[in-house]
Amino acid sequence: MFAKEIAIQYIKLFYILFKHWFRDLFSSFTNGSPLKSLTSEIILITEAASGLEK
């Protein structure tokens, strides 16, 4: 009984993951919006100080 419930939960999880993955993959090939140009923008990067100096 417990294993059946776990299996159902995993099936639901994989269904949701694959649904969103295929939807995003399809939209990126068909009508995905172009990336925004950041040439005239100011970008603030936070929480990355530990990896910048190494």
PDB file of N, CA, C, O and CB in Angstrom:
ATOM      1  N   MET A   1       0.825  -1.192   0.000  1.00  0.00           N
ATOM      2  CA  MET A   1       0.000   0.000   0.000  1.00  0.00           C
ATOM      3  C   MET A   1       0.869   1.255   0.000  1.00  0.00           C
ATOM      4  O   MET A   1       0.622   2.185  -0.768  1.00  0.00           O
ATOM      5  CB  MET A   1      -0.939  -0.002   1.207  1.00  0.00           C
ATOM      6  N   PHE A   2       1.882   1.281   0.856  1.00  0.00           N
ATOM      7  CA  PHE A   2       2.755   2.446   0.946  1.00  0.00           C
ATOM      8  C   PHE A   2       3.571   2.618  -0.326  1.00  0.00           C
ATOM      9  O   PHE A   2       3.757   3.740  -0.796  1.00  0.00           O
ATOM     10  CB  PHE A   2       3.683   2.325   2.152  1.00  0.00           C
ATOM     11  N   ALA A   3       4.058   1.516  -0.888  1.00  0.00           N
ATOM     12  CA  ALA A   3       4.846   1.586  -2.121  1.00  0.00           C
ATOM     13  C   ALA A   3       3.996   2.071  -3.287  1.00  0.00           C
ATOM     14  O   ALA A   3       4.491   2.776  -4.167  1.00  0.00           O
ATOM     15  CB  ALA A   3       5.451   0.217  -2.448  1.00  0.00           C
ATOM     16  N   LYS A   4       2.732   1.702  -3.298  1.00  0.00           N
ATOM     17  CA  LYS A   4       1.831   2.147  -4.365  1.00  0.00           C
ATOM     18  C   LYS A   4       1.635   3.662  -4.303  1.00  0.00           C
ATOM     19  O   LYS A   4       1.619   4.323  -5.342  1.00  0.00           O
ATOM     20  CB  LYS A   4       0.469   1.428  -4.260  1.00  0.00           C
ATOM     21  N   GLU A   5       1.487   4.217  -3.105  1.00  0.00           N
ATOM     22  CA  GLU A   5       1.324   5.663  -2.945  1.00  0.00           C
ATOM     23  C   GLU A   5       2.582   6.410  -3.367  1.00  0.00           C
ATOM     24  O   GLU A   5       2.502   7.462  -3.999  1.00  0.00           O
ATOM     25  CB  GLU A   5       0.977   6.003  -1.494  1.00  0.00           C
ATOM     26  N   ILE A   6       3.740   5.866  -3.017  1.00  0.00           N
ATOM     27  CA  ILE A   6       5.004   6.481  -3.427  1.00  0.00           C
ATOM     28  C   ILE A   6       5.138   6.459  -4.942  1.00  0.00           C
ATOM     29  O   ILE A   6       5.558   7.448  -5.543  1.00  0.00           O
ATOM     30  CB  ILE A   6       6.198   5.758  -2.777  1.00  0.00           C
ATOM     31  N   ALA A   7       4.783   5.340  -5.562  1.00  0.00           N
ATOM     32  CA  ALA A   7       4.861   5.228  -7.020  1.00  0.00           C
ATOM     33  C   ALA A   7       3.930   6.231  -7.690  1.00  0.00           C
ATOM     34  O   ALA A   7       4.299   6.834  -8.698  1.00  0.00           O
ATOM     35  CB  ALA A   7       4.513   3.803  -7.470  1.00  0.00           C
ATOM     36  N   ILE A   8       2.745   6.417  -7.153  1.00  0.00           N
ATOM     37  CA  ILE A   8       1.803   7.385  -7.716  1.00  0.00           C
ATOM     38  C   ILE A   8       2.347   8.803  -7.584  1.00  0.00           C
ATOM     39  O   ILE A   8       2.206   9.609  -8.504  1.00  0.00           O
ATOM     40  CB  ILE A   8       0.434   7.275  -7.021  1.00  0.00           C
ATOM     41  N   GLN A   9       2.961   9.110  -6.456  1.00  0.00           N
ATOM     42  CA  GLN A   9       3.548  10.436  -6.273  1.00  0.00           C
ATOM     43  C   GLN A   9       4.680  10.681  -7.271  1.00  0.00           C
ATOM     44  O   GLN A   9       4.789  11.777  -7.823  1.00  0.00           O
ATOM     45  CB  GLN A   9       4.068  10.593  -4.838  1.00  0.00           C
ATOM     46  N   TYR A  10       5.521   9.672  -7.508  1.00  0.00           N
ATOM     47  CA  TYR A  10       6.594   9.812  -8.492  1.00  0.00           C
ATOM     48  C   TYR A  10       6.040   9.988  -9.901  1.00  0.00           C
ATOM     49  O   TYR A  10       6.572  10.776 -10.683  1.00  0.00           O
ATOM     50  CB  TYR A  10       7.517   8.596  -8.444  1.00  0.00           C
ATOM     51  N   ILE A  11       4.991   9.271 -10.225  1.00  0.00           N
ATOM     52  CA  ILE A  11       4.380   9.413 -11.550  1.00  0.00           C
ATOM     53  C   ILE A  11       3.830  10.822 -11.731  1.00  0.00           C
ATOM     54  O   ILE A  11       3.994  11.419 -12.795  1.00  0.00           O
ATOM     55  CB  ILE A  11       3.256   8.371 -11.748  1.00  0.00           C
ATOM     56  N   LYS A  12       3.183  11.354 -10.708  1.00  0.00           N
ATOM     57  CA  LYS A  12       2.672  12.725 -10.777  1.00  0.00           C
ATOM     58  C   LYS A  12       3.811  13.726 -10.931  1.00  0.00           C
ATOM     59  O   LYS A  12       3.710  14.671 -11.714  1.00  0.00           O
ATOM     60  CB  LYS A  12       1.850  13.054  -9.524  1.00  0.00           C
ATOM     61  N   LEU A  13       4.891  13.520 -10.187  1.00  0.00           N
ATOM     62  CA  LEU A  13       6.041  14.417 -10.264  1.00  0.00           C
ATOM     63  C   LEU A  13       6.644  14.420 -11.661  1.00  0.00           C
ATOM     64  O   LEU A  13       6.892  15.483 -12.229  1.00  0.00           O
ATOM     65  CB  LEU A  13       7.097  14.015  -9.239  1.00  0.00           C
ATOM     66  N   PHE A  14       6.883  13.232 -12.219  1.00  0.00           N
ATOM     67  CA  PHE A  14       7.458  13.152 -13.558  1.00  0.00           C
ATOM     68  C   PHE A  14       6.518  13.729 -14.608  1.00  0.00           C
ATOM     69  O   PHE A  14       6.971  14.348 -15.571  1.00  0.00           O
ATOM     70  CB  PHE A  14       7.794  11.710 -13.900  1.00  0.00           C
ATOM     71  N   TYR A  15       5.221  13.534 -14.434  1.00  0.00           N
ATOM     72  CA  TYR A  15       4.254  14.106 -15.366  1.00  0.00           C
ATOM     73  C   TYR A  15       4.354  15.629 -15.376  1.00  0.00           C
ATOM     74  O   TYR A  15       4.383  16.243 -16.443  1.00  0.00           O
ATOM     75  CB  TYR A  15       2.826  13.668 -14.999  1.00  0.00           C
ATOM     76  N   ILE A  16       4.406  16.235 -14.202  1.00  0.00           N
ATOM     77  CA  ILE A  16       4.491  17.694 -14.114  1.00  0.00           C
ATOM     78  C   ILE A  16       5.808  18.189 -14.695  1.00  0.00           C
ATOM     79  O   ILE A  16       5.827  19.169 -15.439  1.00  0.00           O
ATOM     80  CB  ILE A  16       4.346  18.159 -12.656  1.00  0.00           C
ATOM     81  N   LEU A  17       6.914  17.517 -14.359  1.00  0.00           N
ATOM     82  CA  LEU A  17       8.213  17.947 -14.876  1.00  0.00           C
ATOM     83  C   LEU A  17       8.279  17.857 -16.391  1.00  0.00           C
ATOM     84  O   LEU A  17       8.722  18.799 -17.048  1.00  0.00           O
ATOM     85  CB  LEU A  17       9.322  17.113 -14.266  1.00  0.00           C
ATOM     86  N   PHE A  18       7.843  16.734 -16.954  1.00  0.00           N
ATOM     87  CA  PHE A  18       7.892  16.573 -18.404  1.00  0.00           C
ATOM     88  C   PHE A  18       6.926  17.514 -19.108  1.00  0.00           C
ATOM     89  O   PHE A  18       7.230  18.019 -20.188  1.00  0.00           O
ATOM     90  CB  PHE A  18       7.581  15.137 -18.783  1.00  0.00           C
ATOM     91  N   LYS A  19       5.768  17.755 -18.510  1.00  0.00           N
ATOM     92  CA  LYS A  19       4.804  18.677 -19.119  1.00  0.00           C
ATOM     93  C   LYS A  19       5.407  20.066 -19.258  1.00  0.00           C
ATOM     94  O   LYS A  19       5.317  20.678 -20.322  1.00  0.00           O
ATOM     95  CB  LYS A  19       3.512  18.741 -18.286  1.00  0.00           C
ATOM     96  N   HIS A  20       6.019  20.568 -18.195  1.00  0.00           N
ATOM     97  CA  HIS A  20       6.612  21.901 -18.251  1.00  0.00           C
ATOM     98  C   HIS A  20       7.839  21.925 -19.154  1.00  0.00           C
ATOM     99  O   HIS A  20       8.070  22.908 -19.858  1.00  0.00           O
ATOM    100  CB  HIS A  20       6.987  22.374 -16.851  1.00  0.00           C
ATOM    101  N   TRP A  21       8.626  20.856 -19.142  1.00  0.00           N
ATOM    102  CA  TRP A  21       9.818  20.810 -19.978  1.00  0.00           C
ATOM    103  C   TRP A  21       9.443  20.822 -21.451  1.00  0.00           C
ATOM    104  O   TRP A  21      10.021  21.582 -22.228  1.00  0.00           O
ATOM    105  CB  TRP A  21      10.654  19.571 -19.654  1.00  0.00           C
ATOM    106  N   PHE A  22       8.482  19.990 -21.851  1.00  0.00           N
ATOM    107  CA  PHE A  22       8.058  19.957 -23.253  1.00  0.00           C
ATOM    108  C   PHE A  22       7.391  21.267 -23.666  1.00  0.00           C
ATOM    109  O   PHE A  22       7.588  21.734 -24.789  1.00  0.00           O
ATOM    110  CB  PHE A  22       7.098  18.788 -23.489  1.00  0.00           C
ATOM    111  N   ARG A  23       6.606  21.862 -22.771  1.00  0.00           N
ATOM    112  CA  ARG A  23       5.964  23.138 -23.095  1.00  0.00           C
ATOM    113  C   ARG A  23       7.003  24.230 -23.325  1.00  0.00           C
ATOM    114  O   ARG A  23       6.899  24.993 -24.286  1.00  0.00           O
ATOM    115  CB  ARG A  23       5.002  23.554 -21.974  1.00  0.00           C
ATOM    116  N   ASP A  24       8.002  24.309 -22.451  1.00  0.00           N
ATOM    117  CA  ASP A  24       9.047  25.313 -22.614  1.00  0.00           C
ATOM    118  C   ASP A  24       9.914  25.034 -23.830  1.00  0.00           C
ATOM    119  O   ASP A  24      10.312  25.960 -24.535  1.00  0.00           O
ATOM    120  CB  ASP A  24       9.909  25.377 -21.371  1.00  0.00           C
ATOM    121  N   LEU A  25      10.206  23.773 -24.078  1.00  0.00           N
ATOM    122  CA  LEU A  25      10.991  23.416 -25.257  1.00  0.00           C
ATOM    123  C   LEU A  25      10.240  23.778 -26.534  1.00  0.00           C
ATOM    124  O   LEU A  25      10.828  24.334 -27.462  1.00  0.00           O
ATOM    125  CB  LEU A  25      11.330  21.918 -25.246  1.00  0.00           C
ATOM    126  N   PHE A  26       8.962  23.471 -26.587  1.00  0.00           N
ATOM    127  CA  PHE A  26       8.148  23.791 -27.754  1.00  0.00           C
ATOM    128  C   PHE A  26       8.050  25.297 -27.962  1.00  0.00           C
ATOM    129  O   PHE A  26       8.164  25.771 -29.092  1.00  0.00           O
ATOM    130  CB  PHE A  26       6.754  23.189 -27.609  1.00  0.00           C
ATOM    131  N   SER A  27       7.840  26.053 -26.891  1.00  0.00           N
ATOM    132  CA  SER A  27       7.706  27.506 -27.032  1.00  0.00           C
ATOM    133  C   SER A  27       9.025  28.160 -27.416  1.00  0.00           C
ATOM    134  O   SER A  27       9.025  29.204 -28.068  1.00  0.00           O
ATOM    135  CB  SER A  27       7.187  28.116 -25.737  1.00  0.00           C
ATOM    136  N   SER A  28      10.147  27.570 -27.026  1.00  0.00           N
ATOM    137  CA  SER A  28      11.428  28.160 -27.416  1.00  0.00           C
ATOM    138  C   SER A  28      11.699  27.978 -28.903  1.00  0.00           C
ATOM    139  O   SER A  28      12.397  28.797 -29.503  1.00  0.00           O
ATOM    140  CB  SER A  28      12.561  27.544 -26.606  1.00  0.00           C
ATOM    141  N   PHE A  29      11.162  26.921 -29.512  1.00  0.00           N
ATOM    142  CA  PHE A  29      11.355  26.704 -30.945  1.00  0.00           C
ATOM    143  C   PHE A  29      10.305  27.416 -31.795  1.00  0.00           C
ATOM    144  O   PHE A  29      10.584  27.753 -32.946  1.00  0.00           O
ATOM    145  CB  PHE A  29      11.331  25.224 -31.247  1.00  0.00           C
ATOM    146  N   THR A  30       9.129  27.649 -31.272  1.00  0.00           N
ATOM    147  CA  THR A  30       8.062  28.207 -32.094  1.00  0.00           C
ATOM    148  C   THR A  30       7.961  29.721 -31.966  1.00  0.00           C
ATOM    149  O   THR A  30       8.247  30.437 -32.926  1.00  0.00           O
ATOM    150  CB  THR A  30       6.744  27.576 -31.722  1.00  0.00           C
ATOM    151  N   ASN A  31       7.571  30.210 -30.836  1.00  0.00           N
ATOM    152  CA  ASN A  31       7.339  31.648 -30.701  1.00  0.00           C
ATOM    153  C   ASN A  31       7.986  32.206 -29.449  1.00  0.00           C
ATOM    154  O   ASN A  31       7.415  33.075 -28.791  1.00  0.00           O
ATOM    155  CB  ASN A  31       5.852  31.941 -30.682  1.00  0.00           C
ATOM    156  N   GLY A  32       9.145  31.730 -29.120  1.00  0.00           N
ATOM    157  CA  GLY A  32       9.820  32.214 -27.931  1.00  0.00           C
ATOM    158  C   GLY A  32      10.187  33.681 -28.073  1.00  0.00           C
ATOM    159  O   GLY A  32      10.623  34.116 -29.140  1.00  0.00           O
ATOM    160  N   SER A  33      10.017  34.429 -27.022  1.00  0.00           N
ATOM    161  CA  SER A  33      10.337  35.848 -27.089  1.00  0.00           C
ATOM    162  C   SER A  33      11.849  36.027 -27.129  1.00  0.00           C
ATOM    163  O   SER A  33      12.577  35.286 -26.469  1.00  0.00           O
ATOM    164  CB  SER A  33       9.727  36.609 -25.889  1.00  0.00           C
ATOM    165  N   PRO A  34      12.325  37.001 -27.895  1.00  0.00           N
ATOM    166  CA  PRO A  34      13.766  37.228 -27.967  1.00  0.00           C
ATOM    167  C   PRO A  34      14.294  37.757 -26.636  1.00  0.00           C
ATOM    168  O   PRO A  34      13.555  38.348 -25.849  1.00  0.00           O
ATOM    169  CB  PRO A  34      14.101  38.210 -29.102  1.00  0.00           C
ATOM    170  N   LEU A  35      15.561  37.540 -26.405  1.00  0.00           N
ATOM    171  CA  LEU A  35      16.165  38.007 -25.166  1.00  0.00           C
ATOM    172  C   LEU A  35      16.290  39.526 -25.177  1.00  0.00           C
ATOM    173  O   LEU A  35      16.493  40.135 -26.227  1.00  0.00           O
ATOM    174  CB  LEU A  35      17.540  37.357 -24.956  1.00  0.00           C
ATOM    175  N   LYS A  36      16.171  40.116 -24.025  1.00  0.00           N
ATOM    176  CA  LYS A  36      16.267  41.560 -23.895  1.00  0.00           C
ATOM    177  C   LYS A  36      17.722  41.990 -24.038  1.00  0.00           C
ATOM    178  O   LYS A  36      18.623  41.350 -23.497  1.00  0.00           O
ATOM    179  CB  LYS A  36      15.688  42.028 -22.543  1.00  0.00           C
ATOM    180  N   SER A  37      17.943  43.071 -24.765  1.00  0.00           N
ATOM    181  CA  SER A  37      19.292  43.616 -24.914  1.00  0.00           C
ATOM    182  C   SER A  37      19.678  44.356 -23.637  1.00  0.00           C
ATOM    183  O   SER A  37      18.926  45.201 -23.151  1.00  0.00           O
ATOM    184  CB  SER A  37      19.381  44.562 -26.149  1.00  0.00           C
ATOM    185  N   LEU A  38      20.841  44.038 -23.104  1.00  0.00           N
ATOM    186  CA  LEU A  38      21.298  44.652 -21.856  1.00  0.00           C
ATOM    187  C   LEU A  38      22.430  45.639 -22.087  1.00  0.00           C
ATOM    188  O   LEU A  38      23.176  45.939 -21.155  1.00  0.00           O
ATOM    189  CB  LEU A  38      21.745  43.583 -20.879  1.00  0.00           C
ATOM    190  N   THR A  39      22.580  46.153 -23.302  1.00  0.00           N
ATOM    191  CA  THR A  39      23.701  47.042 -23.603  1.00  0.00           C
ATOM    192  C   THR A  39      23.610  48.362 -22.858  1.00  0.00           C
ATOM    193  O   THR A  39      24.644  48.915 -22.486  1.00  0.00           O
ATOM    194  CB  THR A  39      23.771  47.303 -25.086  1.00  0.00           C
ATOM    195  N   SER A  40      22.425  48.885 -22.627  1.00  0.00           N
ATOM    196  CA  SER A  40      22.291  50.173 -21.945  1.00  0.00           C
ATOM    197  C   SER A  40      21.702  50.019 -20.542  1.00  0.00           C
ATOM    198  O   SER A  40      21.148  50.972 -19.993  1.00  0.00           O
ATOM    199  CB  SER A  40      21.419  51.113 -22.772  1.00  0.00           C
ATOM    200  N   GLU A  41      21.816  48.851 -19.974  1.00  0.00           N
ATOM    201  CA  GLU A  41      21.246  48.587 -18.653  1.00  0.00           C
ATOM    202  C   GLU A  41      22.357  48.470 -17.612  1.00  0.00           C
ATOM    203  O   GLU A  41      23.493  48.122 -17.935  1.00  0.00           O
ATOM    204  CB  GLU A  41      20.393  47.299 -18.675  1.00  0.00           C
ATOM    205  N   ILE A  42      22.017  48.762 -16.377  1.00  0.00           N
ATOM    206  CA  ILE A  42      22.918  48.560 -15.245  1.00  0.00           C
ATOM    207  C   ILE A  42      22.509  47.253 -14.581  1.00  0.00           C
ATOM    208  O   ILE A  42      21.343  47.054 -14.241  1.00  0.00           O
ATOM    209  CB  ILE A  42      22.868  49.770 -14.227  1.00  0.00           C
ATOM    210  N   ILE A  43      23.485  46.365 -14.402  1.00  0.00           N
ATOM    211  CA  ILE A  43      23.206  45.050 -13.843  1.00  0.00           C
ATOM    212  C   ILE A  43      23.898  44.936 -12.495  1.00  0.00           C
ATOM    213  O   ILE A  43      25.085  45.239 -12.381  1.00  0.00           O
ATOM    214  CB  ILE A  43      23.669  43.919 -14.804  1.00  0.00           C
ATOM    215  N   LEU A  44      23.175  44.506 -11.483  1.00  0.00           N
ATOM    216  CA  LEU A  44      23.715  44.319 -10.144  1.00  0.00           C
ATOM    217  C   LEU A  44      23.762  42.830  -9.846  1.00  0.00           C
ATOM    218  O   LEU A  44      22.731  42.158  -9.828  1.00  0.00           O
ATOM    219  CB  LEU A  44      22.868  45.075  -9.083  1.00  0.00           C
ATOM    220  N   ILE A  45      24.970  42.319  -9.610  1.00  0.00           N
ATOM    221  CA  ILE A  45      25.144  40.910  -9.269  1.00  0.00           C
ATOM    222  C   ILE A  45      25.416  40.834  -7.774  1.00  0.00           C
ATOM    223  O   ILE A  45      26.373  41.432  -7.283  1.00  0.00           O
ATOM    224  CB  ILE A  45      26.307  40.248 -10.099  1.00  0.00           C
ATOM    225  N   THR A  46      24.587  40.108  -7.058  1.00  0.00           N
ATOM    226  CA  THR A  46      24.750  40.000  -5.609  1.00  0.00           C
ATOM    227  C   THR A  46      25.022  38.558  -5.212  1.00  0.00           C
ATOM    228  O   THR A  46      24.761  37.630  -5.978  1.00  0.00           O
ATOM    229  CB  THR A  46      23.503  40.527  -4.881  1.00  0.00           C
ATOM    230  N   GLU A  47      25.545  38.381  -4.014  1.00  0.00           N
ATOM    231  CA  GLU A  47      25.763  37.062  -3.420  1.00  0.00           C
ATOM    232  C   GLU A  47      26.771  36.215  -4.181  1.00  0.00           C
ATOM    233  O   GLU A  47      26.737  34.989  -4.075  1.00  0.00           O
ATOM    234  CB  GLU A  47      24.463  36.325  -3.339  1.00  0.00           C
ATOM    235  N   ALA A  48      27.661  36.826  -4.939  1.00  0.00           N
ATOM    236  CA  ALA A  48      28.626  36.050  -5.703  1.00  0.00           C
ATOM    237  C   ALA A  48      30.062  36.384  -5.315  1.00  0.00           C
ATOM    238  O   ALA A  48      30.990  36.021  -6.037  1.00  0.00           O
ATOM    239  CB  ALA A  48      28.425  36.286  -7.185  1.00  0.00           C
ATOM    240  N   ALA A  49      30.260  37.058  -4.208  1.00  0.00           N
ATOM    241  CA  ALA A  49      31.594  37.513  -3.840  1.00  0.00           C
ATOM    242  C   ALA A  49      32.534  36.367  -3.495  1.00  0.00           C
ATOM    243  O   ALA A  49      33.746  36.507  -3.659  1.00  0.00           O
ATOM    244  CB  ALA A  49      31.506  38.457  -2.676  1.00  0.00           C
ATOM    245  N   SER A  50      32.029  35.269  -3.037  1.00  0.00           N
ATOM    246  CA  SER A  50      32.913  34.173  -2.646  1.00  0.00           C
ATOM    247  C   SER A  50      33.567  33.506  -3.848  1.00  0.00           C
ATOM    248  O   SER A  50      34.633  32.908  -3.700  1.00  0.00           O
ATOM    249  CB  SER A  50      32.141  33.143  -1.848  1.00  0.00           C
ATOM    250  N   GLY A  51      32.975  33.586  -5.017  1.00  0.00           N
ATOM    251  CA  GLY A  51      33.539  32.929  -6.184  1.00  0.00           C
ATOM    252  C   GLY A  51      34.298  33.856  -7.105  1.00  0.00           C
ATOM    253  O   GLY A  51      34.975  33.381  -8.017  1.00  0.00           O
ATOM    254  N   LEU A  52      34.214  35.165  -6.904  1.00  0.00           N
ATOM    255  CA  LEU A  52      34.845  36.103  -7.824  1.00  0.00           C
ATOM    256  C   LEU A  52      36.353  36.213  -7.618  1.00  0.00           C
ATOM    257  O   LEU A  52      37.084  36.385  -8.593  1.00  0.00           O
ATOM    258  CB  LEU A  52      34.216  37.461  -7.672  1.00  0.00           C
ATOM    259  N   GLU A  53      36.833  36.120  -6.402  1.00  0.00           N
ATOM    260  CA  GLU A  53      38.248  36.349  -6.126  1.00  0.00           C
ATOM    261  C   GLU A  53      39.086  35.096  -6.210  1.00  0.00           C
ATOM    262  O   GLU A  53      40.310  35.184  -6.111  1.00  0.00           O
ATOM    263  CB  GLU A  53      38.409  36.953  -4.779  1.00  0.00           C
ATOM    264  N   LYS A  54      38.498  33.957  -6.384  1.00  0.00           N
ATOM    265  CA  LYS A  54      39.259  32.710  -6.378  1.00  0.00           C
ATOM    266  C   LYS A  54      39.752  32.361  -7.743  1.00  0.00           C
ATOM    267  O   LYS A  54      40.414  31.337  -7.917  1.00  0.00           O
ATOM    268  CB  LYS A  54      38.431  31.584  -5.840  1.00  0.00           C
TER     269      LYS A  54
END
